[in-house]
Each structure stands twice: as C-alpha cells, then as structure tokens.
Amino acid sequence: MAVTAAMVKELREKTGAGMLDCKKALEETNGDVAKAVETLREKGLAAAANKAGRIATEGAVQSYIHAGGKVGVLVEVNCETDFVAKTDDFKDFVKDIAMQIAAINPRYVRREEVPQEELEKEKEILRAQALNEGKPEHIVDKMVEGRISKFYEEFCLMEQAFIKDPDKTISTLLNEKISKIGENISIRRFVRYELGEGMEKKQENFAEEVMSQTKM
C-alpha cells in the first residue's frame, strides 16, 4: 500500500514521532497505522504514545475573557506534576487552548465525545445532500465518511487547525508539548460562553478578533 501524506499526518498526531520515522514505520507495516504505532513504541520513538497511559491529575483551570467581555472560556488541562503545571511552557499551552476555544467554538474535546445520535443525524443530512447532488448511491457512503471527517475538524477541538499555526492540529500541538515537557498532558474539558448566546444578534468573527489579541 502506498503511504500517503494523510497517513503520515495521522500517525504523527497519534505518536508525536518525527515525519521521517512515521513514514518509515508505515512503509514497514504496509500502511497499517495501528501496527505503525506499535512499531514506533517498540523503537522508543512514539513519545506521546509512551506517556499516554500515565495518570495526569495536576494541571490548571485557565480562564480567558475576550476583549470587551463578549466571549469567556474556562478550560481544564491536566499534567502529571505540580512542577510542570507551574512552568511557562505549560501555562502558555493552556492559554493557547483557551484562546483556540474562544475563537473557533468547538463543541467537544475529541471525536469520541460526539453523541451517537448527533453523529447519525449528521450522516443522514450528508447522505441526503450527496444524493441530491446526483451522486451514484454506491459511492455515497464513502462520500459521507469523507465529509464526516470535516464535521470532526470543525467541532472537535483536537482535530481543529491551531489558530496560531493552521498547518498543525491541536492534537499535533498537544503531542509536541508532551514530547517537549516529558509528561502526559490531557485537555479534559471546557465551557465557552458568548454574550447573548441564543438571542438574535449581529454575527461577529471572533476568530479574527482573538487572533488580533495574540499579536498585541
């Protein structure tokens, strides 16, 4: 099986290993991502995967209030030790996550949290859209799976593009921090409030506003 850039990206997000190491592992396992993870772990190259099983009960609850008080976020990010929780690296990471949530408004931390009922409803909508576009029924299911990935990228924090560097996802950013800091780190939960949420009001681009704050 040919190793694609998407496969390398997925393996990097799962393990935090280098691009060339991921490519080589995929080639050795004929494109099997799960086996490639094990291969990297055996070689000691899967930094994030090696630490994922460790208990992380320290950390911080970070608040972020957007300028003008229109958006507020609380996010809990865990690490293994109080020492790491007090480092600038960890604090900066937690702040970045809070600002990401304020700007992009995810619904869930990871795809596993999406309720099955919501997922099935979304698939029904995507299937109906594909059929209305005149797509052959025998390829509709594959199209739906492809489009549901876009749903995850939009609403699941871990799969969103990082606002400060859109070439990497939050999952990739997290694995980079795990590798650098040397402890398991977990984004546990968050809540986001928006002024007047649920009321009819003028649409505002909070992503652009939050990004402008990062440059000040």
Backbone bond lengths (Angstrom), bond angles and torsions (degrees), N, CA, C in turn:
res aa  C-N    CA-C-N  psi(-1)  N-CA   C-N-CA  omega(-1)  CA-C   N-CA-C  phi
1 M - - - 1.468 - - 1.532 109.66 -
2 A 1.331 115.62 135.08 1.465 120.08 179.16 1.528 110.07 -71.30
3 V 1.308 116.45 135.50 1.466 121.85 178.91 1.523 108.94 -85.57
4 T 1.338 116.28 121.13 1.462 121.27 -177.85 1.525 111.10 -99.58
5 A 1.323 115.38 164.28 1.467 120.90 177.90 1.523 110.89 -62.33
6 A 1.345 116.24 -35.11 1.466 120.64 179.85 1.528 110.79 -64.77
7 M 1.336 116.54 -38.08 1.468 120.68 178.63 1.527 111.01 -66.88
8 V 1.325 115.93 -41.24 1.467 120.46 178.17 1.526 110.13 -63.40
9 K 1.335 115.82 -42.60 1.462 120.91 179.32 1.526 110.92 -61.31
10 E 1.337 116.39 -45.00 1.466 120.87 -179.96 1.528 110.93 -60.83
11 L 1.329 116.20 -43.83 1.464 120.32 -178.90 1.527 111.01 -66.68
12 R 1.327 116.96 -38.42 1.472 120.46 177.64 1.524 110.54 -62.49
13 E 1.341 116.23 -41.00 1.462 120.26 -179.28 1.522 111.24 -66.10
14 K 1.334 116.57 -33.42 1.459 120.82 -178.76 1.523 112.43 -77.67
15 T 1.323 116.87 -28.96 1.461 119.48 -170.60 1.521 116.11 -119.85
16 G 1.328 117.50 -24.83 1.451 119.70 -175.19 1.516 112.95 76.69
17 A 1.334 117.08 7.48 1.466 121.39 179.72 1.526 110.25 -75.85
18 G 1.335 116.82 163.77 1.452 121.46 179.99 1.518 112.75 -68.72
19 M 1.338 115.62 159.10 1.456 121.18 -176.31 1.530 112.21 -59.69
20 L 1.322 116.72 -46.79 1.463 120.15 -178.24 1.522 111.45 -66.40
21 D 1.340 116.83 -37.90 1.466 120.47 177.40 1.525 110.57 -63.84
22 C 1.332 116.15 -40.57 1.465 120.79 178.89 1.528 110.66 -64.75
23 K 1.314 116.46 -44.62 1.465 120.90 -179.74 1.530 110.54 -61.23
24 K 1.317 116.30 -44.06 1.461 120.64 -179.34 1.527 111.05 -65.02
25 A 1.338 116.61 -41.70 1.467 120.81 179.71 1.522 111.03 -63.87
26 L 1.320 117.00 -39.00 1.466 121.12 178.38 1.521 111.14 -67.40
27 E 1.308 116.23 -37.92 1.470 119.90 177.51 1.526 110.58 -65.58
28 E 1.325 116.23 -38.86 1.466 120.94 -179.86 1.523 112.31 -68.82
29 T 1.335 116.43 -27.97 1.470 120.58 -177.20 1.524 112.50 -106.42
30 N 1.336 115.81 15.31 1.466 121.29 177.77 1.527 112.55 56.33
31 G 1.335 115.98 39.26 1.460 120.33 174.87 1.510 115.53 82.76
32 D 1.333 118.25 6.83 1.465 121.54 179.47 1.535 108.55 -83.96
33 V 1.336 116.51 106.60 1.467 121.29 -174.58 1.526 111.98 -62.51
34 A 1.341 116.92 -43.14 1.469 120.53 -178.86 1.527 111.07 -61.06
35 K 1.336 116.03 -43.83 1.467 119.76 178.72 1.524 110.87 -68.36
36 A 1.340 115.90 -33.97 1.466 120.10 178.99 1.525 110.85 -64.97
37 V 1.342 116.89 -36.97 1.467 121.00 176.21 1.526 109.82 -59.74
38 E 1.354 115.47 -46.35 1.461 119.80 179.65 1.522 111.47 -62.91
39 T 1.333 116.03 -40.02 1.464 120.54 178.87 1.522 110.92 -60.35
40 L 1.331 116.24 -44.68 1.463 120.54 179.49 1.526 111.57 -66.20
41 R 1.327 116.23 -37.22 1.467 119.96 179.11 1.525 110.49 -66.20
42 E 1.333 115.53 -40.92 1.465 120.13 179.06 1.529 111.02 -62.00
43 K 1.323 115.65 -33.64 1.463 120.54 -179.52 1.531 112.40 -86.94
44 G 1.343 115.29 -2.49 1.461 118.91 179.83 1.510 113.68 74.71
45 L 1.346 116.64 20.62 1.461 120.40 -176.32 1.524 112.82 -99.77
46 A 1.320 117.13 -13.80 1.463 120.30 -177.66 1.522 109.08 -89.35
47 A 1.306 115.96 78.40 1.463 121.21 -174.06 1.519 112.77 -57.52
48 A 1.328 115.90 -48.85 1.466 119.14 -177.07 1.519 111.01 -68.54
49 A 1.342 116.47 -41.91 1.459 120.52 -178.75 1.524 111.01 -63.17
50 N 1.328 117.38 -36.91 1.460 121.01 -179.29 1.521 112.29 -65.85
51 K 1.322 117.11 -25.39 1.465 120.83 -176.47 1.527 112.75 -101.19
52 A 1.339 116.70 -8.49 1.464 120.71 -171.92 1.521 113.02 -62.80
53 G 1.338 117.70 -28.37 1.453 120.16 -177.03 1.516 114.15 -83.02
54 R 1.310 116.73 -8.53 1.461 119.52 -178.54 1.524 111.41 -75.35
55 I 1.322 116.07 146.22 1.463 121.01 -177.70 1.526 110.45 -77.14
56 A 1.321 116.11 129.45 1.469 121.52 179.41 1.522 108.45 -119.90
57 T 1.332 116.40 102.80 1.469 120.17 -177.37 1.526 113.05 -118.69
58 E 1.332 116.93 -6.11 1.460 120.23 173.95 1.534 107.76 -91.06
59 G 1.321 117.09 -170.29 1.458 119.11 178.10 1.505 113.09 131.92
60 A 1.324 115.28 -145.09 1.465 119.37 -176.11 1.518 111.02 -157.35
61 V 1.325 114.71 152.10 1.462 122.06 167.89 1.523 105.71 -106.67
62 Q 1.311 115.72 115.56 1.469 121.60 -176.09 1.522 110.19 -103.80
63 S 1.320 115.54 136.60 1.465 119.46 173.34 1.518 108.96 -108.70
64 Y 1.313 115.29 147.10 1.462 120.15 174.61 1.521 107.63 -140.08
65 I 1.303 116.35 123.09 1.460 121.71 176.20 1.516 107.42 -113.69
66 H 1.317 116.71 119.13 1.458 120.35 -178.96 1.525 110.07 -68.63
67 A 1.332 116.11 146.77 1.466 121.87 -179.37 1.522 110.62 -49.36
68 G 1.316 116.28 129.10 1.459 120.35 -178.08 1.511 112.56 95.97
69 G 1.339 116.66 -8.50 1.459 120.55 176.61 1.512 114.77 69.73
70 K 1.338 117.91 26.44 1.464 120.21 -177.65 1.525 113.50 -88.74
71 V 1.332 116.60 -24.27 1.463 121.48 -179.92 1.522 108.92 -136.13
72 G 1.335 116.03 135.10 1.456 120.95 176.92 1.514 110.73 -131.58
73 V 1.327 116.35 143.83 1.468 121.75 -178.21 1.521 109.89 -134.36
74 L 1.331 115.83 139.99 1.456 123.01 166.71 1.523 106.74 -121.95
75 V 1.328 117.63 129.09 1.461 120.47 179.38 1.524 109.37 -136.04
76 E 1.324 116.02 138.55 1.465 121.67 176.21 1.520 109.00 -105.98
77 V 1.333 115.69 123.05 1.462 121.87 176.58 1.524 107.48 -123.68
78 N 1.328 116.20 128.42 1.460 121.06 -176.18 1.525 112.78 -105.92
79 C 1.328 115.19 149.60 1.464 122.65 171.89 1.528 106.67 -137.54
80 E 1.322 117.04 -177.19 1.463 120.11 -173.93 1.526 114.10 -86.66
81 T 1.327 117.35 -32.26 1.471 119.63 -174.09 1.521 112.17 -130.67
82 D 1.322 114.66 152.71 1.458 121.11 177.08 1.527 110.59 -65.06
83 F 1.334 116.24 -30.90 1.466 120.82 179.28 1.526 110.65 -59.46
84 V 1.339 116.47 -49.11 1.467 120.70 -179.90 1.522 110.70 -65.53
85 A 1.336 116.67 -37.70 1.467 120.75 -179.25 1.522 112.14 -59.16
86 K 1.328 116.89 -24.11 1.465 121.04 -177.86 1.527 113.62 -94.98
87 T 1.336 117.09 -2.20 1.468 119.67 -178.57 1.526 111.11 -78.49
88 D 1.317 116.29 153.09 1.463 121.07 178.69 1.525 111.16 -63.56
89 D 1.341 116.88 -36.89 1.466 120.78 179.14 1.520 110.95 -56.61
90 F 1.329 115.98 -48.18 1.460 120.71 -178.46 1.522 110.70 -68.53
91 K 1.333 116.70 -45.07 1.469 120.33 -179.51 1.528 111.41 -60.57
92 D 1.327 116.37 -41.83 1.470 120.20 179.36 1.526 110.84 -64.59
93 F 1.336 116.35 -38.78 1.462 120.74 178.83 1.526 110.54 -63.21
94 V 1.327 116.51 -46.41 1.469 120.54 -179.32 1.528 110.36 -62.49
95 K 1.329 116.68 -40.33 1.468 120.20 178.06 1.528 110.73 -63.67
96 D 1.329 116.38 -42.09 1.468 120.04 178.14 1.524 111.27 -60.04
97 I 1.330 116.35 -39.91 1.467 120.48 179.88 1.523 110.15 -66.66
98 A 1.321 117.31 -42.00 1.469 120.92 178.67 1.527 110.84 -61.73
99 M 1.330 116.81 -42.06 1.465 120.72 179.70 1.527 110.99 -69.32
100 Q 1.323 116.69 -34.66 1.470 121.08 176.11 1.522 110.15 -60.57
101 I 1.315 116.22 -45.55 1.466 121.40 -179.29 1.525 110.42 -64.57
102 A 1.326 116.90 -41.38 1.465 120.68 178.39 1.521 111.03 -61.82
103 A 1.327 116.03 -41.54 1.465 120.61 -174.32 1.517 113.48 -77.47
104 I 1.339 117.58 -44.40 1.469 121.31 -168.80 1.524 113.38 -102.60
105 N 1.332 117.69 -17.14 1.459 122.39 174.14 1.533 113.84 58.76
106 P 1.331 118.30 59.24 1.468 119.73 174.74 1.525 110.35 -70.44
107 R 1.327 116.01 161.24 1.467 120.07 176.71 1.529 111.68 -98.49
108 Y 1.333 115.45 -29.85 1.462 120.65 -173.65 1.526 110.08 -135.23
109 V 1.322 116.05 160.00 1.464 119.53 175.59 1.521 109.67 -75.23
110 R 1.337 116.83 -47.84 1.471 121.33 -177.02 1.521 110.38 -139.44
111 R 1.336 115.99 162.75 1.466 120.54 -173.60 1.529 113.35 -61.62
112 E 1.341 116.96 -28.51 1.464 119.86 -179.04 1.523 112.36 -65.09
113 E 1.319 117.85 -15.87 1.463 121.66 -178.55 1.530 112.70 -86.97
114 V 1.328 117.27 -11.69 1.465 120.12 -179.35 1.526 108.65 -67.51
115 P 1.342 119.07 123.03 1.464 120.89 179.27 1.527 110.93 -58.84
116 Q 1.328 116.52 139.89 1.461 121.14 -178.15 1.524 111.30 -58.58
117 E 1.327 116.22 -37.06 1.468 120.61 -179.93 1.530 111.04 -62.02
118 E 1.332 116.46 -43.13 1.465 120.43 178.77 1.525 111.02 -66.41
119 L 1.326 115.72 -39.20 1.463 120.80 -179.49 1.526 110.96 -64.51
120 E 1.330 116.29 -44.48 1.464 120.21 179.85 1.528 111.16 -64.92
121 K 1.332 116.25 -38.57 1.465 120.32 178.45 1.522 110.54 -63.58
122 E 1.336 116.49 -42.33 1.461 121.17 178.91 1.525 110.61 -63.70
123 K 1.328 116.60 -40.42 1.466 120.57 179.20 1.533 111.13 -64.44
124 E 1.333 116.23 -38.20 1.467 120.39 178.08 1.526 110.46 -62.48
125 I 1.332 116.10 -42.76 1.469 120.96 179.30 1.523 110.31 -63.68
126 L 1.327 116.70 -45.81 1.464 121.28 -179.00 1.524 111.29 -65.54
127 R 1.326 116.27 -37.14 1.466 120.30 178.48 1.529 110.26 -65.29
128 A 1.352 116.04 -43.81 1.467 120.68 179.16 1.526 110.49 -63.17
129 Q 1.334 116.78 -39.80 1.467 120.57 178.31 1.521 111.04 -61.84
130 A 1.336 116.16 -44.10 1.466 120.71 -178.85 1.526 111.14 -64.15
131 L 1.324 116.47 -41.79 1.466 120.38 179.20 1.521 110.66 -66.57
132 N 1.339 116.73 -39.09 1.466 120.75 178.49 1.522 112.21 -66.49
133 E 1.335 115.67 -23.93 1.462 120.29 176.76 1.524 111.83 -80.03
134 G 1.331 115.06 -2.88 1.462 119.33 178.54 1.513 114.21 83.44
135 K 1.320 117.32 18.03 1.460 120.31 -179.75 1.529 110.16 -73.57
136 P 1.330 118.03 143.05 1.470 121.20 178.05 1.528 110.50 -59.65
137 E 1.327 115.88 137.34 1.462 119.97 -174.43 1.528 112.36 -60.76
138 H 1.342 117.18 -30.64 1.467 119.03 -175.68 1.534 113.04 -71.77
139 I 1.336 117.31 -13.68 1.472 118.51 177.38 1.532 112.09 -110.68
140 V 1.331 115.85 -1.89 1.466 119.95 -176.90 1.528 111.95 -61.43
141 D 1.343 116.65 -42.85 1.465 119.62 -177.60 1.526 111.75 -61.43
142 K 1.344 116.25 -39.25 1.466 119.77 177.84 1.526 110.43 -66.34
143 M 1.337 115.87 -37.82 1.460 120.10 177.93 1.525 110.86 -64.37
144 V 1.338 115.69 -40.60 1.465 120.48 -179.75 1.527 110.25 -62.16
145 E 1.330 116.65 -43.40 1.466 120.22 179.31 1.527 110.99 -61.76
146 G 1.340 115.64 -38.61 1.458 119.63 178.18 1.519 111.74 -66.18
147 R 1.326 115.14 -41.41 1.463 119.38 -178.41 1.527 112.42 -74.72
148 I 1.324 117.00 -27.98 1.469 118.63 178.80 1.525 109.73 -68.55
149 S 1.328 116.37 -25.17 1.468 120.23 175.21 1.524 109.75 -63.44
150 K 1.332 116.33 -36.16 1.469 120.99 177.15 1.528 110.46 -65.52
151 F 1.336 115.51 -35.77 1.463 120.94 176.97 1.529 109.90 -61.30
152 Y 1.332 115.87 -46.32 1.467 120.10 178.15 1.527 110.98 -61.31
153 E 1.327 116.16 -41.80 1.469 120.62 -178.58 1.525 111.83 -64.85
154 E 1.320 115.95 -28.29 1.464 119.86 -179.08 1.521 112.43 -83.77
155 F 1.335 117.05 -40.11 1.461 119.74 -169.35 1.530 115.76 -110.54
156 C 1.329 118.27 -9.85 1.469 120.82 179.32 1.525 109.59 -105.49
157 L 1.308 116.55 117.85 1.463 122.64 -174.43 1.523 112.67 -50.36
158 M 1.327 117.49 -46.64 1.463 120.87 -175.05 1.524 112.88 -62.56
159 E 1.325 117.81 -22.52 1.464 121.05 -176.27 1.526 113.11 -104.21
160 Q 1.327 116.04 1.13 1.463 119.57 178.57 1.522 111.16 -77.87
161 A 1.330 115.74 151.62 1.464 120.83 173.12 1.526 108.32 -70.91
162 F 1.314 116.47 135.46 1.468 122.65 -179.72 1.530 109.09 -67.96
163 I 1.329 117.76 128.01 1.466 120.53 -173.95 1.527 112.88 -62.39
164 K 1.327 117.44 -28.84 1.465 119.86 -179.98 1.528 112.93 -84.22
165 D 1.325 116.41 -18.45 1.465 121.78 -179.67 1.523 108.53 -153.42
166 P 1.342 117.63 84.54 1.465 122.14 -174.52 1.527 114.84 -61.27
167 D 1.333 117.84 -9.97 1.463 120.10 178.30 1.524 112.25 -77.42
168 K 1.334 117.29 -10.06 1.464 119.67 177.85 1.521 109.85 -125.97
169 T 1.325 116.32 150.61 1.463 121.40 176.90 1.528 109.47 -89.31
170 I 1.330 115.54 169.10 1.459 120.04 176.01 1.527 109.93 -63.16
171 S 1.324 116.94 -34.82 1.463 120.83 176.88 1.524 111.11 -60.52
172 T 1.335 116.28 -44.29 1.464 120.66 177.79 1.524 110.60 -63.61
173 L 1.332 116.08 -44.26 1.468 121.01 178.55 1.525 110.46 -58.62
174 L 1.333 116.42 -44.35 1.463 121.22 179.64 1.526 111.01 -60.55
175 N 1.331 116.47 -46.78 1.465 119.99 -179.21 1.524 112.06 -64.77
176 E 1.323 116.35 -34.20 1.468 119.71 175.92 1.526 110.58 -63.62
177 K 1.334 116.06 -41.25 1.466 119.99 179.74 1.526 111.10 -67.41
178 I 1.339 116.56 -39.93 1.463 120.62 177.97 1.527 110.02 -59.90
179 S 1.330 115.37 -44.94 1.467 120.21 -179.74 1.526 111.32 -64.62
180 K 1.334 116.46 -40.67 1.465 120.62 -177.30 1.524 112.09 -72.56
181 I 1.335 116.25 -45.04 1.463 120.84 -175.14 1.528 111.62 -79.23
182 G 1.338 116.26 -33.57 1.462 119.97 178.38 1.510 114.59 88.50
183 E 1.328 117.13 15.76 1.462 121.74 176.60 1.521 109.54 -132.09
184 N 1.339 114.46 157.10 1.452 118.64 172.48 1.530 108.83 -68.20
185 I 1.312 116.62 136.11 1.464 123.16 176.98 1.521 107.27 -128.79
186 S 1.308 116.42 137.14 1.463 120.49 -178.23 1.525 110.63 -136.63
187 I 1.327 115.43 129.25 1.469 120.31 172.52 1.519 105.58 -84.93
188 R 1.321 116.92 108.69 1.457 120.01 -170.37 1.532 113.68 -85.53
189 R 1.324 116.67 -51.80 1.469 119.22 -174.46 1.519 109.59 -163.74
190 F 1.323 114.79 164.89 1.463 119.44 178.07 1.520 109.69 -155.61
191 V 1.321 114.74 162.77 1.458 121.13 170.89 1.522 107.03 -139.39
192 R 1.311 116.09 141.09 1.468 121.40 -177.85 1.521 108.89 -128.35
193 Y 1.316 115.92 131.60 1.460 121.63 177.38 1.523 109.38 -117.63
194 E 1.313 114.98 139.30 1.463 120.29 177.24 1.524 108.54 -126.79
195 L 1.321 116.78 129.22 1.460 121.97 -178.06 1.527 110.50 -54.17
196 G 1.340 115.87 126.91 1.456 120.37 178.47 1.511 114.09 73.79
197 E 1.328 117.38 16.78 1.465 120.76 -178.30 1.523 110.34 -57.59
198 G 1.326 115.92 132.70 1.457 120.79 -178.80 1.515 113.38 90.11
199 M 1.340 116.85 -8.88 1.460 121.50 178.14 1.522 108.85 -103.15
200 E 1.315 115.98 152.43 1.462 119.90 178.71 1.524 109.14 -71.82
201 K 1.334 115.79 123.74 1.458 119.39 -177.77 1.514 110.18 -157.41
202 K 1.317 115.26 172.72 1.462 121.62 179.61 1.525 110.50 -65.60
203 Q 1.347 116.63 135.73 1.456 121.79 177.69 1.531 110.13 -73.80
204 E 1.323 116.33 134.94 1.462 120.40 179.47 1.520 109.82 -127.60
205 N 1.324 115.72 148.42 1.461 121.37 -179.68 1.525 109.06 -95.32
206 F 1.344 115.98 90.54 1.459 119.85 -177.12 1.524 111.71 -72.95
207 A 1.328 117.51 -26.31 1.468 119.75 178.69 1.520 110.00 -60.35
208 E 1.336 116.48 -46.38 1.465 120.41 179.71 1.523 111.04 -66.03
209 E 1.339 116.53 -39.67 1.462 120.04 -179.02 1.526 111.50 -66.15
210 V 1.341 116.36 -43.32 1.462 119.92 179.79 1.518 110.40 -65.59
211 M 1.333 116.84 -41.04 1.457 120.40 178.95 1.521 111.01 -60.96
212 S 1.328 116.95 -36.50 1.464 119.95 179.19 1.522 110.42 -64.89
213 Q 1.346 116.60 -30.66 1.463 120.55 178.56 1.526 111.32 -68.99
214 T 1.335 116.86 -32.70 1.469 119.90 -178.20 1.519 111.71 -71.13
215 K 1.338 116.54 -17.90 1.463 120.57 -177.40 1.523 112.88 -96.10
216 M 1.330 115.69 -3.03 1.472 119.70 -177.63 1.529 110.66 -80.78
